[in-house]
Amino acid sequence: MSSTSVVGILGGMGPAAGADFVRLFVQACTQQMRARGEPVRDQAFPEHWLAQVPVPDRTEALASADQGAHQPLEPMLQALGRLAALGSRTVAIACNTAHAWHASLQERFPQVELLHMARETAQHLTRQGATGVALMATEGTYRIRLYEKALAEEGLECHVPLPEERQIITRGIFEGVKAGNMQLAEQCFSDVALRLAGRHGPVSIVMGCTEVPLGLQGSAAVAGLDLVDPAQVLAAALARRAYGAPQPH
């Protein structure tokens, strides 16, 4: 039986996305065990800690030059400190926009490997042979060009929605998933995904906000599209670290 490392998940952005990330991580751990030919047993899952902490809105913070209690960095630092104190050697952030503070978090906790969702996703797309990518995300994620930069490092071009389509995504996030109206979320997200596919052809559509996959789960409208869930990619990367598996090529 393989030995495992303690890992952590920095969540709460929003709580539903953090809870769903644990589900994705458990699935990824199950795949790791099966790939090794090991029985899937409760005792074979790695020790993992979820920190669900209230964090100020990341997009609003990025739009403001003011410092203060509305900034997300301090509560994220406190949560990361708790995860490190619990022995987490690798930590995943269950929020795309929060990666705007990735460098600051990693600098404060050099003893912890802080995975980067966009880079993991870009490398995954390269391994999958993707040629075109379109991005559904928050305004904050677009503002910092989180995925555009990571994809460019892999030689991939990133198509972004039109301003009116970004507004539809935002509505699906806040009035849909975060408000518990999953029907509205599905309508908003599937509308934009179909527009992107219609405009750019058979691209891989990156669901670059952890609320987007929650709103599109089981949607028949987007069944034929190549939807990529960065949270799933990140969960697989965290599971590999937990089991000491080599990076895929």
N, C-alpha and C positions, 0 to 999 in steps of 0.2 A: 504494500500500500504506500502510495506517494505521501511524502510529508508536504505540508502546505505552509504558506506565509499568511500572517494577519494582514487584512486589507480593510480599507475604509471607504465610505461613500458620503460625500458632502451634499446633502439634499435640502429640502425645504423651499425649493425655487421652481415650481410650487410643490407642495407636499404630495399631491397625486403623482407628479412626475418622479419624485424621489422614491415613493413607494413602488411605482412601476419599475424603476431601475433595479430594485432588489429582485423583482421577479425575473427580469432579463439576466441579471447576474447569476441567479440560481440555475436558470436554463443553460447558461454558458458553462457553469461548473459541471452540470450533468453531461454536457457534450465533451468536456475535458476528460471525465472519468470513462465515458464510453470509448473515446479515442484511444485510451490507454488499455482498454480491455478490462477495466476494473469494475466491480459491482457498484451500482449506485446505492449508497447507504447514507443515512443521516450523518453518521460519524465521519464520513469521508469529505463532507463539505468543509471548506476553510472557515476559520473564524473571521467574521466580517461584521463591521460596525456601521450603522447608519446614523448620521447626525442630521436630524430634521430641525433646523433652526429658522426662526423668523429673520428673513433678510430683506432689506428695503428693495424696492423695484429697481432692477438693474438698468433697464432702458431709460427710466426717468433720471437715474443718477448720471448716466453717460451724457444726457442732454443738459445737465446742469454743471456749471463751473464752481458752484459753492461746495464747501466742505461742511461736514456736520453729521448729525445722526441719520440723515437720509442716505448716507453712503454705505454701500454693501461691504466694503473691505473689512471693517472691524469685526462684525459678527462672523464673517467667513474665517478670519484669522483665529478667532476664539474657538470655533467649531473644529478647525483643522488642528489646533493645539490639543483639543480633547482627543481627537482621533489618533494623533501621534502618541499621546500619553497612554492610550490603550494598546499601543504596540503596532499600529498600522504602518506597514512599510511602503505600501503603495495606496494612493487615494484617487478616486475618480470624482469629478464634480458633475452632479446630475443636473446641469443647466448649461446651455450654450452661451448665453450672453455673459454669464459670470466669468467666462474665460478672458474677459477684458482685464481681469485682475490676476490672471494665472501667474504672470511673471513675479508680481509682488508677493503672492502667496508662496511660490516656490522659493523665492529668495529668503523669506523668513523661516522656512522649514526645509533646509537643504537635506536633512536626513530622511525626508519622505520623497518618494518619486510621485510627483503630481502629474497624472496623465493629461494629455491635451486632446480634447474631443475632436477638434477640426483636423489636427494633424493625423490622428488615428484614422479618421474617415477618409482623408485624402489618400493615404497609403492603401487603405482598403479598396478604394475605387481604382487605383492604379493596378492593384493585383487582379481586380475583376475585369480589367481591360476597358474601362469606361473611356469614351471619347468625348462625350458632352455632358455637362452638369448644369442643372438649374437649382436654385436655392430658395426654399421657403423658410423664413426666419423672422425674428423680431426686428424692429427698427434699430435697436441697439446693436444687434449682431451685424446688420448691414452697415451701420455707422462706423464700426471699427474694422470692417472688411475682414472679419475673422476667417471665413471660409475662402474668400477670394485669395487671400495671402497663402493659406495652407494649400489650396488647390494649385496655385501658380507654382509653388515649390515642386509640385509633381508634374508640371507641364500641362495642367488641365485648365481650360477656360470655364468661367462660371457665369451663367446667365441669371440675372435677378429680375423679379417681377416689376411691373410698372407701378408708379406711385399709388394709383387707385387700387391695384391688386394688393399692395402692401397693407393698405387700410383694411381690406377684406380679411387678410390674415390676422391683423391685430384684433379685429372684431371677433374672429373665431377663437383667438387665445383668451381674451379677457371676458367677453360676453358669452363665449361658448364654454370652453373647458374649465376655466377658473371659476365661472359662475355655475357650473354644473349643468349647462344646457348643451348636451352632447349632440343633439340634432342640429342646432345652429352651427356648432363647430364643424360637423361633417359637411354641411352645405357650404360654408365659407372655404374650408380647406380644399374640398374636391373641386370647387369652382376654379380656384387659382391653379391647382395642379393640372387640370384639363386645359386651361388657357396656356400654361407654360409648355405643355406637350404639343399643343396645336401650333404654337408659334415657333418652337425650337426643334421639333421632331422627336425622335426616340432618345431623349436624354435621360440620364439618371437624376431623379428628383430627390435632392437631399432635404429631409425633413429636419431643418436646422433649428428647431425649437422643440423642447421635450413635450410640449402640449400637442403639437401637430400629429404625431403618431396616435396619441390617445383619441383625437377626434376622427381619425381616418380608419380606426380599427374596424375591419369588417365591411368597409364601404364598397358596395358593388360598383359605384360610379368610377372608381379609379383602379378597378381590378386588373386592367391591362397595362398599367404603368409600372415603370421600374422605380419603386419607392425605396429609398435608402434611409434607414433609421440610425443616426449617429449614436444614439443612446445604446442601441443593440451592439454596434461596433465597439463602443467604449466598454460595455459590460464584458464582451468577449476578451478585450485586451486586459481588463482587470482580472478576469478568471485565469488567463495565461500567466499573469504575474503571480497569482496566488498559488498556482501549481508548478511554477518554475519552468513553464513550457517555453520553447524557443519562439522567437518572432517568426510569423509566416513570411514566405518570400514570394 
